[in-house]
Amino acid sequence: MPLHQVWSTLKNWLGLYDVDTTLWQQLRNVKEWPPLPCWFCGRFGRNENSRVFRNQSITLIMFVDKIKDEMAMWCLAGAKAISNVMPKE
């Protein structure tokens, strides 16, 4: 599943329509990234590892649902940066 499709789906769900992800490509170091995309890329990487090394693949919707669930758990644990962008469903 292409990374841009996943991020586009999440951006729409989070209402981050004005976030320009092309600017992140100019950052030289992951330490300069905002927290949410950094966390998201780690999650995407773990999914890709499962796909490649364990032959386990999931659909875009399943992956986005996993991310939503994980974000909700981080909010319950007190992650304020994620809580601030989560939609109130």
HELIX and SHEET records of a PDB file:
HELIX    1   1 LEU A    3  LEU A   14  1                                  12    
HELIX    2   2 THR A   21  GLN A   26  5                                   6    
HELIX    3   3 VAL A   30  GLU A   32  5                                   3    
HELIX    4   4 PRO A   35  ARG A   54  1                                  20    
HELIX    5   5 LEU A   60  LEU A   76  1                                  17    
HELIX    6   6 LYS A   80  SER A   83  1                                   4    
END                                                                             
